[in-house]
Amino acid sequence: MLDKPDTETFGEAAAFTEEERAAIYKAIYTRRDVRDEFLATPVADDVLKRLLDAAHHAPSVGFMQPWNFIVIRDENRRAHIHSLFAKANEEAVAMFPLERQALYRSLKLEGIRKAPVNLCITCDRTRGGKVVLGRTHNPQMDLYSTVCAVQNLWLAARAEGIGVGWVSILHDDSLRQALSIPEHVEIIAYLCLGYVDQLYHRPELEVKGWRRRLPLEELIFEEEWQPK
């Protein structure tokens, strides 16, 4: 006679219902990087807690859970961080060819000031000690795990009707100083969160002609790398 399943340890492993699957894929396919469409509507504490809890349930190598979440609401602090962004953004403009600079400047990046919540997600590279299961041969796995937390939060935010923008045009040293982040902690993502009443049907950078989505067929190889 077979032993009864351990319901304390194992849960249902069946596929989702059609409706549940549709909801997951809708979140994936309609997720957007929001740049300038944030509303002033506050994000309630319980909603933000759900998003952070979703991030905290991301997979992490060795179950080390290396992330921390710095929630930034203060207008003066956000204004200071925006000034850091503005300086870095001017540097970025000069890195592109002249024929691309006007288009680059047209991509408004005002989420830091407009979104009611800013969020810095970090990776504590000392968490778990010197030897961590799964990081023995690839020490970067803690960074990859933290990026999974970012994606979890982003998809949960989409389900809540909250837009997310990832601000990558910042000097780490300046942001580290502004948020008092220790040296052993890596900055992974600076995000802007807020409600939006509309989203682009396709990624904004695709709509505005910056880049196109690559065909999936060109990115799939069988068995080994196959240059084309």
N, CA, C and O of each residue as an XYZ file, in Angstrom:
912
protein
N       0.851     -1.189      0.000
C       0.000      0.000      0.000
C       0.890      1.243      0.000
O       1.821      1.359      0.798
N       0.584      2.168     -0.912
C       1.386      3.373     -1.025
C       1.118      4.296      0.142
O       0.000      4.383      0.649
N       2.185      4.993      0.566
C       2.011      5.985      1.624
C       1.207      7.161      1.092
O       1.255      7.487     -0.094
N       0.474      7.784      1.991
C      -0.280      8.967      1.594
C       0.684     10.117      1.298
O       1.736     10.220      1.928
N       0.330     10.983      0.339
C       1.200     12.124      0.028
C       1.377     13.014      1.251
O       0.453     13.202      2.042
N       2.579     13.554      1.389
C       2.861     14.479      2.481
C       2.378     15.865      2.085
O       3.095     16.606      1.414
N       1.169     16.217      2.496
C       0.589     17.502      2.085
C       1.270     18.689      2.747
O       1.109     19.825      2.301
N       2.035     18.436      3.816
C       2.775     19.523      4.450
C       3.990     19.917      3.607
O       4.453     21.056      3.675
N       4.505     18.973      2.814
C       5.712     19.210      2.024
C       5.410     19.464      0.556
O       6.036     20.316     -0.074
N       4.451     18.722      0.013
C       4.181     18.806     -1.422
C       2.822     19.431     -1.673
O       1.877     19.230     -0.910
N       2.738     20.206     -2.776
C       1.484     20.788     -3.206
C       1.098     20.257     -4.574
O       1.817     19.449     -5.162
N      -0.017     20.706     -5.068
C      -0.530     20.276     -6.364
C       0.427     20.710     -7.470
O       0.853     21.864     -7.512
N       0.765     19.778     -8.367
C       1.707     20.067     -9.447
C       1.041     20.103    -10.817
O       1.726     20.207    -11.834
N      -0.266     20.018    -10.855
C      -0.980     20.004    -12.138
C      -0.835     21.354    -12.843
O      -0.593     22.383    -12.212
N      -0.987     21.320    -14.152
C      -0.952     22.554    -14.920
C      -2.087     23.478    -14.493
O      -3.099     23.029    -13.955
N      -1.906     24.774    -14.741
C      -2.942     25.747    -14.428
C      -4.150     25.547    -15.338
O      -4.054     24.921    -16.394
N      -5.270     26.082    -14.914
C      -6.437     26.079    -15.789
C      -6.178     27.019    -16.958
O      -5.245     27.822    -16.925
N      -6.995     26.915    -17.970
C      -6.824     27.784    -19.139
C      -6.899     29.253    -18.754
O      -6.127     30.066    -19.262
N      -7.819     29.602    -17.861
C      -7.967     30.989    -17.429
C      -6.736     31.456    -16.652
O      -6.266     32.580    -16.829
N      -6.225     30.582    -15.796
C      -5.036     30.934    -15.026
C      -3.825     31.110    -15.930
O      -3.039     32.038    -15.739
N      -3.666     30.233    -16.905
C      -2.555     30.360    -17.852
C      -2.663     31.661    -18.628
O      -1.667     32.355    -18.836
N      -3.869     31.986    -19.053
C      -4.075     33.211    -19.830
C      -3.651     34.439    -19.023
O      -3.077     35.378    -19.575
N      -3.931     34.435    -17.731
C      -3.567     35.569    -16.885
C      -2.052     35.711    -16.782
O      -1.519     36.820    -16.826
N      -1.360     34.573    -16.643
C       0.103     34.614    -16.559
C       0.698     35.162    -17.846
O       1.555     36.046    -17.811
N       0.252     34.648    -18.970
C       0.804     35.100    -20.248
C       0.422     36.546    -20.554
O       1.193     37.274    -21.180
N      -0.757     36.959    -20.116
C      -1.143     38.362    -20.316
C      -0.189     39.284    -19.571
O       0.227     40.312    -20.105
N       0.159     38.923    -18.340
C       1.107     39.734    -17.576
C       2.455     39.798    -18.286
O       3.082     40.856    -18.339
N       2.897     38.675    -18.826
C       4.193     38.632    -19.511
C       4.178     39.475    -20.780
O       5.086     40.275    -21.008
N       3.152     39.297    -21.605
C       3.147     39.937    -22.922
C       2.759     41.410    -22.880
O       3.080     42.151    -23.808
N       2.076     41.852    -21.824
C       1.664     43.263    -21.757
C       2.499     44.068    -20.770
O       2.237     45.255    -20.573
N       3.490     43.455    -20.150
C       4.404     44.191    -19.270
C       5.188     45.202    -20.100
O       5.655     44.888    -21.194
N       5.328     46.412    -19.575
C       6.064     47.453    -20.281
C       6.992     48.190    -19.319
O       6.765     48.214    -18.109
N       8.027     48.781    -19.874
C       8.900     49.661    -19.110
C       8.291     51.058    -19.196
O       8.337     51.694    -20.249
N       7.723     51.533    -18.095
C       7.008     52.813    -18.093
C       8.010     53.934    -17.850
O       8.836     53.858    -16.941
N       7.928     54.969    -18.669
C       8.902     56.053    -18.588
C       8.289     57.377    -18.149
O       8.887     58.114    -17.365
N       7.082     57.681    -18.662
C       6.550     59.026    -18.420
C       5.034     59.024    -18.187
O       4.412     60.086    -18.172
N       4.441     57.848    -18.006
C       2.978     57.776    -17.964
C       2.416     57.590    -16.550
O       1.251     57.222    -16.402
N       3.207     57.832    -15.527
C       2.763     57.583    -14.162
C       1.702     58.589    -13.716
O       1.765     59.774    -14.043
N       0.723     58.080    -12.958
C      -0.278     58.927    -12.331
C       0.183     59.271    -10.912
O       1.060     58.612    -10.353
N      -0.424     60.313    -10.342
C      -0.058     60.734     -8.985
C      -0.723     59.875     -7.913
O      -0.446     60.048     -6.726
N      -1.587     58.960     -8.312
C      -2.307     58.104     -7.362
C      -1.330     57.359     -6.455
O      -0.430     56.681     -6.951
N      -1.492     57.474     -5.135
C      -0.569     56.770     -4.226
C      -0.697     55.254     -4.359
O      -1.758     54.739     -4.713
N       0.379     54.556     -4.076
C       0.369     53.100     -4.014
C       0.199     52.721     -2.543
O       1.065     53.015     -1.719
N      -0.914     52.071     -2.218
C      -1.211     51.720     -0.830
C      -0.156     50.776     -0.270
O       0.456     50.000     -1.003
N       0.043     50.854      1.035
C       1.063     50.031      1.674
C       0.814     48.536      1.476
O       1.755     47.770      1.268
N      -0.454     48.121      1.542
C      -0.732     46.693      1.408
C      -0.455     46.197     -0.001
O      -0.045     45.051     -0.188
N      -0.676     47.056     -0.998
C      -0.379     46.681     -2.384
C       1.133     46.572     -2.572
O       1.626     45.612     -3.165
N       1.862     47.562     -2.063
C       3.315     47.521     -2.174
C       3.876     46.296     -1.473
O       4.821     45.673     -1.958
N       3.294     45.950     -0.332
C       3.744     44.768      0.401
C       3.527     43.503     -0.435
O       4.362     42.598     -0.414
N       2.421     43.435     -1.164
C       2.186     42.262     -2.019
C       3.262     42.164     -3.105
O       3.756     41.078     -3.407
N       3.612     43.306     -3.681
C       4.625     43.302     -4.736
C       5.979     42.871     -4.184
O       6.687     42.086     -4.814
N       6.336     43.378     -3.019
C       7.608     43.010     -2.416
C       7.615     41.538     -2.006
O       8.645     40.868     -2.083
N       6.463     41.045     -1.573
C       6.372     39.635     -1.202
C       6.517     38.749     -2.436
O       7.118     37.678     -2.367
N       5.969     39.195     -3.561
C       6.147     38.454     -4.812
C       7.626     38.422     -5.195
O       8.142     37.386     -5.615
N       8.302     39.562     -5.048
C       9.736     39.602     -5.334
C      10.506     38.671     -4.400
O      11.446     37.996     -4.817
N      10.100     38.645     -3.143
C      10.786     37.836     -2.136
C      10.593     36.341     -2.374
O      11.333     35.526     -1.822
N       9.610     35.977     -3.187
C       9.370     34.572     -3.522
C      10.032     34.169     -4.840
O       9.698     33.130     -5.410
N      10.954     34.973     -5.317
C      11.704     34.610     -6.522
C      12.640     33.448     -6.222
O      13.017     33.238     -5.069
N      13.019     32.686     -7.255
C      14.013     31.626     -7.035
C      15.363     32.242     -6.704
O      15.733     33.272     -7.266
N      16.096     31.617     -5.798
C      17.459     32.076     -5.502
C      18.351     30.862     -5.285
O      17.982     29.905     -4.604
N      19.519     30.926     -5.876
C      20.469     29.822     -5.795
C      20.876     29.596     -4.341
O      21.213     30.539     -3.625
N      20.838     28.329     -3.915
C      21.172     28.009     -2.539
C      20.196     28.587     -1.543
O      20.475     28.624     -0.345
N      19.035     29.045     -2.035
C      18.015     29.680     -1.199
C      18.629     30.783     -0.327
O      18.259     30.968      0.833
N      19.584     31.507     -0.932
C      20.303     32.519     -0.163
C      19.517     33.815     -0.027
O      19.778     34.593      0.890
N      18.545     34.071     -0.931
C      17.691     35.263     -0.840
C      18.536     36.528     -0.620
O      18.432     37.169      0.426
N      19.362     36.882     -1.593
C      20.368     37.926     -1.372
C      19.832     39.357     -1.477
O      20.597     40.309     -1.326
N      18.562     39.520     -1.726
C      18.006     40.840     -2.015
C      17.638     41.637     -0.764
O      17.353     41.090      0.302
N      17.659     42.962     -0.952
C      17.019     43.918     -0.044
C      16.263     44.920     -0.893
O      16.561     45.101     -2.073
N      15.277     45.574     -0.281
C      14.408     46.498     -1.007
C      14.395     47.838     -0.273
O      13.913     47.928      0.856
N      14.922     48.868     -0.913
C      14.914     50.212     -0.329
C      13.763     50.985     -0.959
O      13.797     51.298     -2.150
N      12.753     51.290     -0.166
C      11.576     52.018     -0.644
C      11.817     53.508     -0.450
O      12.129     53.957      0.654
N      11.670     54.270     -1.526
C      11.945     55.714     -1.500
C      10.682     56.465     -1.898
O      10.199     56.336     -3.023
N      10.156     57.244     -0.973
C       8.968     58.056     -1.244
C       9.234     59.555     -1.102
O       8.549     60.372     -1.715
N      10.213     59.905     -0.306
C      10.490     61.301      0.013
C      10.786     62.118     -1.251
O      11.644     61.744     -2.051
N      10.072     63.226     -1.423
C      10.205     64.029     -2.649
C      11.600     64.622     -2.791
O      12.148     64.664     -3.892
N      12.180     65.084     -1.677
C      13.521     65.679     -1.753
C      14.569     64.645     -2.141
O      15.481     64.934     -2.916
N      14.436     63.452     -1.604
C      15.393     62.402     -1.964
C      15.231     62.015     -3.429
O      16.217     61.824     -4.140
N      13.972     61.901     -3.881
C      13.738     61.557     -5.292
C      14.258     62.660     -6.205
O      14.794     62.381     -7.277
N      14.100     63.914     -5.782
C      14.606     65.035     -6.584
C      16.126     64.971     -6.688
O      16.693     65.251     -7.744
N      16.779     64.603     -5.598
C      18.236     64.476     -5.622
C      18.669     63.357     -6.568
O      19.601     63.522     -7.355
N      17.990     62.232     -6.484
C      18.342     61.108     -7.361
C      18.061     61.472     -8.813
O      18.803     61.068     -9.709
N      16.992     62.232     -9.052
C      16.719     62.675    -10.424
C      17.848     63.559    -10.937
O      18.199     63.495    -12.115
N      18.418     64.380    -10.067
C      19.542     65.224    -10.499
C      20.750     64.367    -10.874
O      21.492     64.698    -11.799
N      20.942     63.261    -10.146
C      22.021     62.330    -10.499
C      21.755     61.698    -11.860
O      22.660     61.540    -12.680
N      20.483     61.338    -12.080
C      20.101     60.779    -13.377
C      20.330     61.789    -14.496
O      20.881     61.443    -15.541
N      19.909     63.041    -14.282
C      20.005     64.060    -15.334
C      21.457     64.249    -15.773
O      21.743     64.400    -16.961
N      22.356     64.238    -14.809
C      23.777     64.379    -15.145
C      24.250     63.184    -15.973
O      24.906     63.349    -17.002
N      23.908     61.979    -15.509
C      24.324     60.775    -16.238
C      23.674     60.720    -17.615
O      24.287     60.248    -18.572
N      22.449     61.193    -17.719
C      21.738     61.148    -18.997
C      22.388     62.056    -20.030
O      22.440     61.714    -21.212
N      22.879     63.202    -19.598
C      23.586     64.086    -20.524
C      24.860     63.424    -21.022
O      25.230     63.578    -22.186
N      25.523     62.696    -20.151
C      26.709     61.944    -20.580
C      26.323     60.880    -21.602
O      27.042     60.641    -22.572
N      25.162     60.238    -21.365
C      24.721     59.176    -22.267
C      24.408     59.710    -23.655
O      24.703     59.051    -24.651
N      23.816     60.893    -23.733
C      23.465     61.480    -25.030
C      24.693     61.543    -25.929
O      24.638     61.192    -27.107
N      25.790     61.991    -25.357
C      27.012     62.181    -26.149
C      27.617     60.876    -26.635
O      28.476     60.885    -27.517
N      27.187     59.763    -26.079
C      27.741     58.467    -26.488
C      27.127     57.940    -27.777
O      27.672     57.025    -28.395
N      26.000     58.508    -28.189
C      25.313     58.032    -29.383
C      25.696     58.880    -30.591
O      26.065     60.043    -30.431
N      25.614     58.320    -31.795
C      25.878     59.114    -33.000
C      24.940     60.306    -33.075
O      23.834     60.263    -32.536
N      25.365     61.349    -33.727
C      24.566     62.581    -33.811
C      23.165     62.321    -34.338
O      22.200     62.926    -33.871
N      23.049     61.414    -35.320
C      21.744     61.168    -35.921
C      20.789     60.442    -34.973
O      19.592     60.363    -35.247
N      21.301     59.916    -33.869
C      20.454     59.227    -32.899
C      20.154     60.086    -31.668
O      19.264     59.754    -30.885
N      20.879     61.167    -31.495
C      20.754     61.938    -30.264
C      19.396     62.608    -30.102
O      18.868     62.668    -28.992
N      18.830     63.107    -31.181
C      17.521     63.760    -31.076
C      16.448     62.758    -30.664
O      15.592     63.065    -29.834
N      16.494     61.575    -31.237
C      15.530     60.536    -30.865
C      15.733     60.133    -29.414
O      14.764     59.934    -28.681
N      16.981     60.012    -28.999
C      17.260     59.661    -27.606
C      16.657     60.696    -26.665
O      16.014     60.336    -25.680
N      16.859     61.975    -26.959
C      16.331     63.036    -26.085
C      14.802     63.035    -26.044
O      14.211     63.493    -25.066
N      14.165     62.528    -27.088
C      12.694     62.525    -27.127
C      12.096     61.452    -26.216
O      10.901     61.482    -25.922
N      12.919     60.515    -25.775
C      12.443     59.444    -24.898
C      12.414     59.979    -23.469
O      13.420     59.934    -22.760
N      11.266     60.481    -23.057
C      11.160     61.114    -21.745
C      11.334     60.081    -20.632
O      10.721     59.013    -20.647
N      12.178     60.427    -19.678
C      12.471     59.529    -18.570
C      12.218     60.279    -17.259
O      13.154     60.676    -16.565
N      10.945     60.461    -16.940
C      10.580     61.294    -15.795
C      10.004     60.496    -14.634
O       9.399     61.074    -13.730
N      10.180     59.190    -14.643
C       9.565     58.360    -13.621
C      10.044     58.638    -12.213
O       9.272     58.495    -11.265
N      11.306     59.034    -12.049
C      11.854     59.237    -10.710
C      11.031     60.266     -9.954
O      10.752     60.090     -8.768
N      10.643     61.333    -10.629
C       9.869     62.386     -9.957
C       8.370     62.142    -10.018
O       7.648     62.502     -9.088
N       7.893     61.537    -11.095
C       6.444     61.388    -11.269
C       5.866     60.201    -10.512
O       4.761     60.285     -9.976
N       6.602     59.099    -10.463
C       6.086     57.901     -9.790
C       6.085     58.125     -8.276
O       7.069     58.627     -7.731
N       4.998     57.761     -7.589
C       4.931     57.996     -6.143
C       5.888     57.146     -5.327
O       6.204     57.488     -4.187
N       6.358     56.026     -5.903
C       7.277     55.143     -5.186
C       8.485     54.848     -6.070
O       8.347     54.475     -7.235
N       9.660     55.020     -5.496
C      10.886     54.541     -6.121
C      11.391     53.372     -5.284
O      11.173     53.322     -4.073
N      12.057     52.447     -5.933
C      12.491     51.230     -5.243
C      13.877     50.836     -5.744
O      14.090     50.659     -6.944
N      14.804     50.704     -4.821
C      16.141     50.220     -5.175
C      16.271     48.791     -4.674
O      16.111     48.528     -3.482
N      16.562     47.871     -5.580
C      16.734     46.466     -5.226
C      18.220     46.138     -5.274
O      18.899     46.392     -6.269
N      18.708     45.569     -4.176
C      20.139     45.323     -4.045
C      20.418     43.839     -3.837
O      19.510     43.047     -3.589
N      21.682     43.486     -3.941
C      22.128     42.108     -3.726
C      23.267     42.123     -2.711
O      24.330     42.689     -2.965
N      23.034     41.497     -1.561
C      24.062     41.383     -0.531
C      24.928     40.172     -0.854
O      24.504     39.033     -0.662
N      26.124     40.413     -1.338
C      26.980     39.356     -1.841
C      27.650     38.546     -0.728
O      28.354     37.574     -1.001
N      27.428     38.948      0.522
C      27.982     38.189      1.646
C      26.932     37.290      2.297
O      27.261     36.500      3.182
N      25.690     37.398      1.875
C      24.633     36.638      2.532
C      24.816     35.134      2.265
O      25.036     34.716      1.128
N      24.723     34.363      3.297
C      24.903     32.921      3.158
C      26.306     32.455      3.475
O      26.564     31.252      3.521
N      27.235     33.405      3.699
C      28.593     33.027      4.034
C      29.513     32.918      2.831
O      29.149     33.291      1.716
N      30.723     32.395      3.075
C      31.732     32.327      2.019
C      31.441     31.238      0.996
O      31.766     31.394     -0.181
N      30.838     30.147      1.427
C      30.524     29.049      0.516
C      29.010     28.868      0.509
O      28.405     28.556      1.535
N      28.405     29.070     -0.667
C      26.950     28.987     -0.812
C      26.627     27.917     -1.841
O      27.205     27.893     -2.927
N      25.714     27.048     -1.499
C      25.270     26.005     -2.425
C      24.864     26.644     -3.757
O      24.060     27.576     -3.787
N      25.423     26.139     -4.845
C      25.076     26.648     -6.165
C      25.955     27.773     -6.656
O      25.923     28.119     -7.837
N      26.765     28.369     -5.734
C      27.663     29.453     -6.142
C      29.119     29.005     -6.107
O      30.021     29.819     -6.307
N      29.356     27.736     -5.857
C      30.732     27.250     -5.725
C      31.535     27.417     -7.011
O      32.751     27.606     -6.973
N      30.844     27.345     -8.151
C      31.557     27.440     -9.433
C      31.083     28.614    -10.287
O      31.708     28.939    -11.296
N      30.008     29.233     -9.897
C      29.536     30.435    -10.598
C      29.118     31.470     -9.565
O      27.958     31.503     -9.153
N      30.045     32.308     -9.146
C      29.752     33.270     -8.078
C      28.750     34.349     -8.469
O      28.281     35.096     -7.611
N      28.417     34.438     -9.754
C      27.465     35.455    -10.199
C      26.006     35.058     -9.963
O      25.105     35.853    -10.228
N      25.765     33.863     -9.479
C      24.400     33.382     -9.364
C      23.554     34.198     -8.382
O      22.330     34.242     -8.505
N      24.206     34.844     -7.407
C      23.429     35.700     -6.507
C      22.879     36.918     -7.234
O      21.777     37.381     -6.940
N      23.653     37.434     -8.186
C      23.180     38.564     -8.992
C      22.006     38.144     -9.875
O      21.009     38.858     -9.981
N      22.138     36.978    -10.505
C      21.070     36.487    -11.367
C      19.805     36.225    -10.556
O      18.698     36.493    -11.024
N      19.968     35.702     -9.338
C      18.817     35.441     -8.484
C      18.069     36.736     -8.174
O      16.839     36.763     -8.168
N      18.813     37.799     -7.921
C      18.181     39.078     -7.590
C      17.433     39.645     -8.784
O      16.392     40.282     -8.624
N      17.956     39.417     -9.977
C      17.229     39.852    -11.178
C      15.898     39.107    -11.292
O      14.912     39.674    -11.764
N      15.861     37.848    -10.867
C      14.597     37.110    -10.843
C      13.591     37.794     -9.918
O      12.396     37.820    -10.209
N      14.072     38.344     -8.808
C      13.190     39.077     -7.896
C      12.613     40.311     -8.582
O      11.445     40.647     -8.387
N      13.434     40.983     -9.385
C      12.950     42.139    -10.141
C      11.820     41.722    -11.074
O      10.783     42.383    -11.137
N      12.022     40.630    -11.794
C      10.999     40.166    -12.744
C       9.718     39.748    -12.021
O       8.617     40.046    -12.486
N       9.857     39.062    -10.888
C       8.668     38.692    -10.125
C       7.851     39.923     -9.757
O       6.633     39.955     -9.935
N       8.542     40.935     -9.241
C       7.855     42.165     -8.844
C       7.193     42.823    -10.042
O       6.074     43.324     -9.935
N       7.875     42.828    -11.184
C       7.362     43.506    -12.374
C       6.078     42.850    -12.861
O       5.125     43.543    -13.217
N       6.042     41.530    -12.879
C       4.843     40.830    -13.343
C       3.697     40.982    -12.345
O       2.542     41.134    -12.742
N       4.016     40.942    -11.050
C       2.981     41.164    -10.046
C       2.427     42.581    -10.154
O       1.222     42.788    -10.006
N       3.293     43.553    -10.411
C       2.845     44.929    -10.576
C       1.909     45.061    -11.765
O       0.911     45.779    -11.702
N       2.234     44.362    -12.853
C       1.345     44.409    -14.032
C      -0.037     43.890    -13.673
O      -1.045     44.450    -14.104
N      -0.086     42.818    -12.883
C      -1.375     42.258    -12.476
C      -2.160     43.218    -11.594
O      -3.388     43.159    -11.546
N      -1.447     44.109    -10.893
C      -2.099     45.084    -10.007
C      -2.434     46.388    -10.727
O      -2.996     47.301    -10.122
N      -2.094     46.482    -12.015
C      -2.321     47.725    -12.741
C      -1.306     48.802    -12.422
O      -1.562     49.988    -12.625
N      -0.152     48.387    -11.920
C       0.917     49.319    -11.555
C       2.036     49.224    -12.580
O       2.497     48.133    -12.917
N       2.461     50.370    -13.066
C       3.558     50.412    -14.019
C       4.897     50.436    -13.319
O       5.013     50.899    -12.185
N       5.910     49.931    -14.006
C       7.271     49.891    -13.478
C       8.224     50.415    -14.540
O       8.126     50.058    -15.714
N       9.137     51.257    -14.116
C      10.196     51.730    -15.010
C      11.552     51.446    -14.393
O      11.767     51.714    -13.211
N      12.462     50.909    -15.178
C      13.808     50.575    -14.696
C      14.753     51.697    -15.116
O      14.951     51.931    -16.308
N      15.335     52.388    -14.142
C      16.271     53.488    -14.409
C      17.686     52.943    -14.304
O      18.170     52.657    -13.209
N      18.336     52.801    -15.430
C      19.695     52.247    -15.445
C      20.748     53.321    -15.693
O      21.944     53.041    -15.612
N      20.321     54.544    -15.994
C      21.262     55.609    -16.325
C      21.607     56.375    -15.046
O      21.172     57.508    -14.841
N      22.387     55.732    -14.209
C      22.842     56.286    -12.935
C      24.239     55.758    -12.656
O      24.552     54.614    -12.982
N      25.064     56.580    -12.063
C      26.365     56.110    -11.591
C      26.171     55.385    -10.269
O      25.588     55.936     -9.335
N      26.657     54.153    -10.186
C      26.494     53.370     -8.962
C      27.044     54.094     -7.736
O      26.413     54.088     -6.679
N      28.213     54.715     -7.866
C      28.834     55.369     -6.718
C      27.958     56.494     -6.181
O      27.829     56.663     -4.969
N      27.361     57.256     -7.082
C      26.503     58.371     -6.660
C      25.235     57.860     -5.984
O      24.816     58.391     -4.955
N      24.623     56.822     -6.569
C      23.409     56.261     -5.984
C      23.727     55.581     -4.653
O      22.943     55.670     -3.708
N      24.860     54.911     -4.577
C      25.272     54.250     -3.345
C      25.397     55.270     -2.209
O      24.970     55.019     -1.082
N      25.986     56.413     -2.526
C      26.156     57.453     -1.512
C      24.807     58.047     -1.120
O      24.560     58.301      0.059
N      23.931     58.271     -2.106
C      22.629     58.881     -1.826
C      21.759     58.002     -0.942
O      20.938     58.512     -0.179
N      21.928     56.682     -1.034
C      21.082     55.747     -0.287
C      21.841     55.011      0.818
O      21.313     54.078      1.424
N      23.082     55.434      1.079
C      23.899     54.855      2.157
C      24.044     53.335      2.023
O      23.929     52.605      3.007
N      24.294     52.874      0.809
C      24.418     51.439      0.550
C      25.857     51.000      0.796
O      26.780     51.601      0.247
N      26.071     49.955      1.617
C      27.440     49.495      1.901
C      28.159     48.999      0.646
O      27.529     48.632     -0.346
N      29.483     48.998      0.714
C      30.292     48.618     -0.439
C      30.091     47.162     -0.853
O      30.176     46.849     -2.041
N      29.828     46.272      0.092
C      29.709     44.853     -0.252
C      28.344     44.507     -0.848
O      28.103     43.360     -1.225
N      27.461     45.489     -0.932
C      26.118     45.280     -1.474
C      26.066     45.837     -2.898
O      26.409     46.995     -3.136
N      25.639     45.004     -3.826
C      25.566     45.396     -5.241
C      24.206     46.003     -5.552
O      23.175     45.470     -5.142
N      24.204     47.117     -6.276
C      22.949     47.720     -6.741
C      22.522     46.990     -8.011
O      23.267     46.939     -8.990
N      21.321     46.428     -7.985
C      20.833     45.665     -9.134
C      19.854     46.480     -9.970
O      19.964     46.511    -11.195
N      18.902     47.138     -9.321
C      17.868     47.848    -10.081
C      17.351     49.044     -9.299
O      17.126     48.969     -8.091
N      17.168     50.150    -10.012
C      16.447     51.299     -9.464
C      15.150     51.418    -10.256
O      15.165     51.691    -11.456
N      14.032     51.208     -9.570
C      12.733     51.121    -10.232
C      11.817     52.263     -9.809
O      11.900     52.762     -8.687
N      10.950     52.663    -10.719
C       9.892     53.623    -10.437
C       8.563     52.870    -10.516
O       8.313     52.140    -11.475
N       7.710     53.050     -9.498
C       6.440     52.329     -9.426
C       5.286     53.303     -9.264
O       5.357     54.240     -8.469
N       4.224     53.074    -10.023
C       3.034     53.897     -9.889
C       1.939     53.424    -10.820
O       2.189     52.708    -11.790
N       0.723     53.834    -10.509
C      -0.401     53.469    -11.364
C      -0.299     54.182    -12.701
O       0.230     55.290    -12.790
N      -0.809     53.540    -13.730
C      -0.880     54.113    -15.077
C      -2.272     53.830    -15.630
O      -2.901     52.840    -15.255
N      -2.751     54.686    -16.511
C      -4.069     54.424    -17.102
C      -3.981     53.895    -18.518
O      -5.001     53.560    -19.120
N      -2.766     53.816    -19.062
C      -2.581     53.228    -20.384
C      -1.146     52.752    -20.535
O      -0.227     53.270    -19.902
N      -0.981     51.756    -21.386
C       0.338     51.213    -21.693
C       0.476     51.068    -23.202
O      -0.517     50.867    -23.901
N       1.681     51.168    -23.698
C       1.920     50.941    -25.126
C       1.538     49.503    -25.485
O       1.762     48.576    -24.706
N       0.958     49.333    -26.675
C       0.657     47.982    -27.144
C       1.932     47.188    -27.392
O       1.975     45.975    -27.183
N       2.963     47.886    -27.839
C       4.278     47.283    -28.033
C       5.292     48.095    -27.224
O       4.983     49.220    -26.831
N       6.480     47.571    -26.963
C       7.472     48.344    -26.220
C       7.683     49.727    -26.840
O       7.730     49.877    -28.061
N       7.809     50.727    -25.975
C       7.943     52.102    -26.455
C       9.121     52.272    -27.400
O       9.010     52.977    -28.403
N      10.246     51.638    -27.097
C      11.419     51.787    -27.955
C      11.191     51.183    -29.330
O      11.800     51.614    -30.310
N      10.321     50.190    -29.406
C       9.960     49.630    -30.701
C       9.004     50.570    -31.436
O       9.160     50.808    -32.634
N       8.024     51.099    -30.719
C       7.044     52.018    -31.312
C       7.746     53.253    -31.881
O       7.379     53.743    -32.949
N       8.749     53.749    -31.170
C       9.410     54.997    -31.571
C      10.622     54.770    -32.461
O      11.360     55.706    -32.767
N      10.825     53.521    -32.878
C      11.846     53.255    -33.877
C      13.265     53.127    -33.367
O      14.213     53.236    -34.145
N      13.430     52.898    -32.068
C      14.784     52.738    -31.536
C      15.334     51.354    -31.839
O      16.457     51.214    -32.324
N      14.534     50.327    -31.550
C      14.906     48.946    -31.834
C      13.661     48.161    -32.204
O      12.546     48.583    -31.898
N      13.842     47.019    -32.860
C      12.722     46.126    -33.156
C      12.910     44.837    -32.370
O      14.028     44.501    -31.979
N      11.828     44.122    -32.141
C      11.943     42.831    -31.475
C      12.564     41.823    -32.434
O      12.129     41.704    -33.580
N      13.557     41.115    -31.981
C      14.214     40.121    -32.819
C      13.307     38.906    -32.996
O      12.616     38.508    -32.058
N      13.305     38.322    -34.177
C      12.503     37.104    -34.376
C      13.001     35.978    -33.484
O      14.200     35.705    -33.433
N      12.092     35.331    -32.788
C      12.462     34.251    -31.877
C      13.218     33.148    -32.609
O      14.153     32.565    -32.059
N      12.821     32.862    -33.836
C      13.433     31.761    -34.595
C      14.937     31.973    -34.789
O      15.690     31.007    -34.908
N      15.370     33.226    -34.822
C      16.790     33.511    -35.007
C      17.601     33.295    -33.730
O      18.832     33.302    -33.766
N      16.924     33.106    -32.621
C      17.597     33.030    -31.326
C      17.616     31.625    -30.745
O      18.186     31.408    -29.676
N      17.009     30.677    -31.426
C      16.922     29.314    -30.919
C      17.922     28.424    -31.657
O      17.901     28.337    -32.885
N      18.782     27.775    -30.905
C      19.723     26.806    -31.468
C      19.378     25.428    -30.923
O      18.794     25.310    -29.846
N      19.733     24.402    -31.655
C      19.529     23.026    -31.212
C      20.881     22.388    -30.905
O      21.764     22.340    -31.762
N      21.034     21.904    -29.686
C      22.170     21.104    -29.232
C      23.469     21.884    -29.017
O      24.207     21.590    -28.077
N      23.764     22.880    -29.875
C      24.999     23.637    -29.704
C      24.853     24.991    -30.393
O      23.915     25.222    -31.155
N      25.811     25.886    -30.105
C      25.776     27.223    -30.714
C      25.887     27.103    -32.228
O      26.734     26.375    -32.746
N      25.022     27.823    -32.926
C      24.968     27.743    -34.376
C      24.978     29.148    -34.963
O      23.915     29.730    -35.180
N      26.158     29.702    -35.225
C      26.237     31.055    -35.778
C      25.569     31.118    -37.135
O      25.625     30.173    -37.921
N      24.935     32.256    -37.395
C      24.239     32.424    -38.686
C      24.876     33.515    -39.510
O      24.425     33.793    -40.621
